Amino acid sequence: MDTHTAAGADSALKLFELDNNIVPLSQSDEAIYCFDEDYQRQQADNAPWKKDVHHFRKVEISSVALVKMVMHARSGGDIEVMGLMLGKVVGNTMIVLDAFALPVEGSETRVNAQSESYEYMTQYLERSQAAGQKEPVIGWYHSHPGYGCWLSGIDVATQMLNQQFQDPFLAVVIDPKRTMSAGKVDLGAFRTFPEEHTAGSGSGAGSDGFQNVPLSKIEDFGVHSDKYYPLDVSYFKSTLDQRLMERLWRKHWVNTLSQSPLITNSAFTTQMVNEIAEKINMFSRDSKKGVSYSQILRESDAIAEEITQGHKSHELKKKLFSHA
């Protein structure tokens, strides 16, 4: 990587951290990387999450884990990909310190791990532990390329099973296409309710916040949206992983340097505009299928903002290349 390209990568990294509000830790806060086995064992024994289904409220993700997951999700294109996250729990917060990809692919809203992925996972964890990594698997992530961050019926069933046998466990969903369009990571973190739990009004994933769900997925989203809830997500970085973050980012920057969101996401943008047009037609026919006028307006604003961001990115990269 030449000096000019390296400077562009560094600038892009700073912009990425600013857009996603990645907060640098103070020296005293870097104790977050220390793994207290006694405290974690005590948490597991007390299991406060079994007494309160909303016990976990927040998720904190390290910048290194975030970039690894985004790169992996982006590499899958239109195919769903999956991986696992390593970390710990502190009070009502789930902390993700690292992530690794699994050799799993899927389509639509169906991602299933096969025997080879379980073998890979076991070998990876054994080697990580042998190298001194103490953090256990704290959750799984997978991509929803182009259709938002939420849990499908199969995702809900998978997460319920994980929480039943591996709790504390977290589900994270990343939309790589919307991430590329908006220039900001589109990521959601979720936990499911127990099967016997009856969700009250305003307690499910679909009751709070904005969900931009394609028409083909609205039914699946609507049926299961009261079976899980979202957690607040924040990102952090430290001096301990800064060099690794820079190396990961430069690899990511080189892989996407010549790509313009206006070109690589043109089919997705067209699809989103067509979706909005269809929802307007459905609304005018009073056949709303879960679509509201305010939702249509918010989706229109979102796609307009993404196109504007794509133009800015296109102009920036054009100047970088023309300088070279």
Secondary structure, 3 states (H helix, E strand, C coil): CCHHHHHHHHHHHHHHHHHCCEEECCCHHHHHHCCCHHHHHHHHHHCHHHHCCCCCCEEEEEHHHHHHHHHHHHHCCCCEEEEEEEEEEECCEEEEEEEEEEEEEEECCECCCCHHHHHHHHHHHHHHHHCCCCCCEEEEEEECCCCCCCCCHHHHHHHHHHHHHHCCCEEEEECHHHHHHHCCCCEEEEEECCCCCCCCCCCCCCCCCCCCCCHHHHHHHHHHCCCEEEEEEEEEECCCCHHHHHHHHHHHHHHHCCCCHHHHCHHHHHHHHHHHHHHHHHHHCCCCCCCCHHHHHHHHHHHHHHHHHHHHHHHHHHHHHHHC
